[in-house]
Structure formats: structure tokens, C-alpha cells
């Protein structure tokens, strides 16, 4: 039993998980991390227009608990999930 032998060695759950994720890191590579000192890039006018065009297809609905979600203006296009 591998699990009982690990516990017998006194290795904690967190240590076992870190070892396993370390092995996965060799397969998938490290997480992508950006530079914290890099300036924030503002969207271009074209990106803004594209975003506004996409958002114009939806209306924003708010539930009494404060949750906000999007609903397609044209329900026949299949984008509504409800």
C-alpha cells in the first residue's frame, strides 16, 4: 500500500502533492508569469470596436442577489444557456 507507506514516512499531504505537481511541471512546463513592472497595454481602437460589437448582441441582467449575467438579444441564435 503506497498511501500507508507515505504516511509511515511522515510525509504530509501537501508535500506529496507538491512532489506530484513538480513531476507534472516537467511534462507541461512552468506556469506563464508576466513581468509585474511591465506597463499595462491599452486596447486599440479596433479592439474596442470589436468588443462593443460583440457586447451589442447581449443584454445584461441582474439577479436580486447581485449576480450579473448576459442574455442574447436574439434567442434563436443558440447563445442562451437557459
KAVEN-V204523 format. One record per residue. N is the residue number from 1. PSI is psi in radians with two decimals (999 if undefined). D_LAST is the distance of its C-alpha to the last C-alpha in whole Angstrom. Layout:
n=N psi=PSI d_last=D_LAST
n=N psi=PSI d_last=D_LAST
//
This chain:
n=1 psi=1.96 d_last=47
n=2 psi=-0.75 d_last=46
n=3 psi=-0.74 d_last=44
n=4 psi=-0.55 d_last=47
n=5 psi=-0.60 d_last=49
n=6 psi=-0.75 d_last=47
n=7 psi=-0.55 d_last=47
n=8 psi=-0.58 d_last=51
n=9 psi=-0.22 d_last=51
n=10 psi=0.24 d_last=50
n=11 psi=2.26 d_last=47
n=12 psi=2.85 d_last=44
n=13 psi=-0.77 d_last=40
n=14 psi=-0.71 d_last=40
n=15 psi=-0.73 d_last=43
n=16 psi=-0.75 d_last=41
n=17 psi=-0.69 d_last=38
n=18 psi=-0.68 d_last=40
n=19 psi=-0.76 d_last=42
n=20 psi=-0.74 d_last=39
n=21 psi=-0.50 d_last=37
n=22 psi=-0.66 d_last=40
n=23 psi=-0.76 d_last=41
n=24 psi=-0.56 d_last=37
n=25 psi=-0.58 d_last=38
n=26 psi=-0.51 d_last=41
n=27 psi=-0.85 d_last=38
n=28 psi=-0.23 d_last=36
n=29 psi=2.97 d_last=38
n=30 psi=2.82 d_last=37
n=31 psi=2.57 d_last=34
n=32 psi=2.20 d_last=34
n=33 psi=2.27 d_last=36
n=34 psi=2.96 d_last=37
n=35 psi=2.16 d_last=40
n=36 psi=-0.34 d_last=39
n=37 psi=0.01 d_last=42
n=38 psi=2.37 d_last=41
n=39 psi=2.61 d_last=40
n=40 psi=2.34 d_last=36
n=41 psi=2.20 d_last=35
n=42 psi=2.51 d_last=34
n=43 psi=2.60 d_last=32
n=44 psi=2.92 d_last=34
n=45 psi=-0.66 d_last=33
n=46 psi=-0.72 d_last=32
n=47 psi=-0.68 d_last=29
n=48 psi=-0.79 d_last=28
n=49 psi=-0.74 d_last=28
n=50 psi=-0.75 d_last=26
n=51 psi=-0.78 d_last=23
n=52 psi=-0.66 d_last=23
n=53 psi=-0.77 d_last=23
n=54 psi=-0.76 d_last=20
n=55 psi=-0.41 d_last=18
n=56 psi=-0.23 d_last=19
n=57 psi=-0.07 d_last=16
n=58 psi=2.74 d_last=14
n=59 psi=2.64 d_last=14
n=60 psi=2.21 d_last=14
n=61 psi=2.52 d_last=13
n=62 psi=2.26 d_last=15
n=63 psi=2.81 d_last=14
n=64 psi=-0.46 d_last=18
n=65 psi=0.01 d_last=18
n=66 psi=-0.14 d_last=18
n=67 psi=2.38 d_last=15
n=68 psi=2.41 d_last=14
n=69 psi=2.87 d_last=11
n=70 psi=2.51 d_last=11
n=71 psi=2.32 d_last=9
n=72 psi=2.42 d_last=10
n=73 psi=-0.54 d_last=13
n=74 psi=1.69 d_last=13
n=75 psi=-0.22 d_last=10
n=76 psi=-0.17 d_last=12
n=77 psi=-0.10 d_last=13
n=78 psi=0.13 d_last=10
n=79 psi=-0.23 d_last=9
n=80 psi=2.42 d_last=6
n=81 psi=-0.16 d_last=4
n=82 psi=999 d_last=0
//
